[in-house]
Amino acid sequence: MGALRIVMRNARVWKKFMVSSLVGNLGQPLLFLLAFGFGMGQEVHPVAGYSYLQFIAPGLAASAMMYSAAFETTYGSFTRLGTQSTFEGIISTPITTTELAWGEMIWGALKGLLAGGIMLAVMPLFGLWPSLWALALIPVLFVAGIFFAAIGLIMTALARSYEFFNYFISLVITPLFLFSGIFFSLKDMPAAARLVMRLLPLTPVVNLARMLCYGEINGTWLWQIIWLLLITLAAASIAPPLLRHRLIK
């Protein structure tokens, strides 16, 4: 119940700057879809049986989820933690630090789901029509959103200033964006590189998004889901105690 109250509180605040928030979260994936899909895509041969635009679109929806969830629990949560001292006020109420952490993670996951969902919804504008299987992406994006929100909250618990997040974005989020199979097929990579890239946390989301968007489910779907659930459980179990340690000394 306490986590739900945190979610509702954040939603009320978010309504005041909803448009600018969505533009910030969706601007980059949409620009990449335009530049790479329509631009470079005209010069690129089909990849894994898809046109290049078809190939990258589901992955960009997954990346929109990642950026939105991670940014919310880094810059957003750190503002509530430090600049505004919102967290300090919250834990002076009956709400526990664990409920606070879960509220932040759920809120980040919902924002990630919204960003990814909008990217999927605009695909027909680019001539791409997702199958009905795409509806199964809703829980996938939400679970993945919990993971990236948890990772973001871990960074917030460790951060002493906003500058700390430059390392997180440059060394974690950007490499995930570039090397999780959004822009090229992992099947064409050397075996060692392929193994590493398949273990990256965004890779199963990209693979599942591509499968479900076009209704072409292959035999790896269960592995993708199991790996996503395992890393999400791990991250979500680490974030609450770290935030508690940061708030209660």
Secondary structure as GFF3:
##gff-version 3
##sequence-region A 1 249
A	DSSP	alpha_helix	2	14	.	.	.	ID=ss1
A	DSSP	three_ten_helix	15	17	.	.	.	ID=ss2
A	DSSP	alpha_helix	18	32	.	.	.	ID=ss3
A	DSSP	pi_helix	33	39	.	.	.	ID=ss4
A	DSSP	three_ten_helix	40	42	.	.	.	ID=ss5
A	DSSP	alpha_helix	52	71	.	.	.	ID=ss6
A	DSSP	pi_helix	72	76	.	.	.	ID=ss7
A	DSSP	alpha_helix	77	78	.	.	.	ID=ss8
A	DSSP	pi_helix	79	83	.	.	.	ID=ss9
A	DSSP	alpha_helix	86	90	.	.	.	ID=ss10
A	DSSP	alpha_helix	97	121	.	.	.	ID=ss11
A	DSSP	three_ten_helix	123	126	.	.	.	ID=ss12
A	DSSP	three_ten_helix	132	136	.	.	.	ID=ss13
A	DSSP	alpha_helix	137	158	.	.	.	ID=ss14
A	DSSP	alpha_helix	164	168	.	.	.	ID=ss15
A	DSSP	pi_helix	169	173	.	.	.	ID=ss16
A	DSSP	alpha_helix	174	179	.	.	.	ID=ss17
A	DSSP	three_ten_helix	186	188	.	.	.	ID=ss18
A	DSSP	alpha_helix	191	199	.	.	.	ID=ss19
A	DSSP	alpha_helix	203	214	.	.	.	ID=ss20
A	DSSP	alpha_helix	221	247	.	.	.	ID=ss21
###
